[in-house]
Amino acid sequence: MITLQTADNALKNMYLGVLSEQLNLNANPLLTLIDKNSENVVGKEVHRVITNGFNGGIGAGTEAGSLPVSNGAQYTLLKSGLKNLYGKIEISDKAIRASASSEGAFVNLIDAEMQGLLSAGKFHMGRMLYGTGNGYLAELSGWEEGSAVFEVDTFKNLMVGMRVDLYVDGEKSNEYSNLTIVDWDIPNSTVTLSKACGADLDLVDTVEMYAYGSGNGELTGLGAIIDTTNFTSLYGVDRTNVAWLKPTKLTASSSSFGEEKMLEMVDTLATNWNANVDFIAMSYVLRRKYQTVISTNRVNTDILTLAGGYTALSFNGIPVVADRFIDENDSFFIDSTTLKLHQLCDWEWLTNDKGQILRQKEGYPIHTATLVKYAELICDKPAGLGYLQYY
């Protein structure tokens, strides 16, 4: 006989390890490379002390001359709050009771919920890696009163079924909160939301879509690191006049896409910041152009196998990976050793005071379980991150 206790035990002993491994190693090829640890976690924050440049002390001299003079190391404290990452499943009481007498039916029920949670978790972890940390998804336009159809400027951060909040002129709207993307029409660049537009939305308003409840609460992704205009401070440090806190940026004409500019970026990062690029991420558009360059030059296409089972094209032995969360003209040149995911704990189930994972949602015949992780992404050498943008 299947009971709630049986379901609790299955979630804890059978599924937690698999979910954790999948979200850590198979959510995104870049995330797979990033070191994950509980170091430098102080209370609810990450405190990371790093050194800037050399402290001297190495040099040459005469046999009886004075020794080299050592300068004191320059230290900087990077500080950021741990972000609260959640994943939630809901199972109706009716579904649990219907499968109570069949172990196979119960396993199928739990498996379906786990697959949904895993799929959503992978999507959002990948999105946050390249995001700015504020949950921004897209900008809306072209609405009409009484219609739930909105034009959208990009689909890269969206999926049907996502819950979203709308922000009007920079402020979160209470009227248009916790909506669902119920459909999309990619050829016509529109999405259909679960709530129709009312007379309160003016066509001159700036309406933006954010991940539900995630405003300014997501991981500090690469989007925040490269955006020195809107993010003048990073990890609590004003980077206005601090070179090593700013990414290395180069631009190139997309019509002349080639390997020379890519090599220039790799060399610039190595020469100026002692950064050894071991991962290149770009949009699907640029990856296709890179493939064309290889084919045109009749160069053998080397395929690399990465951790997590991913495959990638090779650029001088460096994996080149396409990611949906990168803008069409953008590419990132990354030294993965400069990125750390500091976490208070790995993925765990939230439990109540009785140690129960599955709990009834108050007032509803539904049982919920919540997966949680408290973490923050820190880049200890932002200047070692290369951002090559084509125009």
Helices and strands as residue ranges (DSSP letters): H 4-9, I 10-15, H 16-25, H 29-33, E 35-37, E 41-42, E 45-52, E 74-81, E 83-92, H 93-98, H 103-129, E 136-141, E 149-152, E 163-168, E 171-172, E 179-185, E 190-193, E 207-211, H 222-226, E 233-234, E 237-238, G 243-245, E 248-252, G 254-256, H 259-273, E 279-282, H 284-296, E 303-305, G 307-309, E 311-315, E 318-322, E 330-334, G 336-338, E 339-343, E 348-349, E 359-360, E 366-379, G 382-384, E 386-390
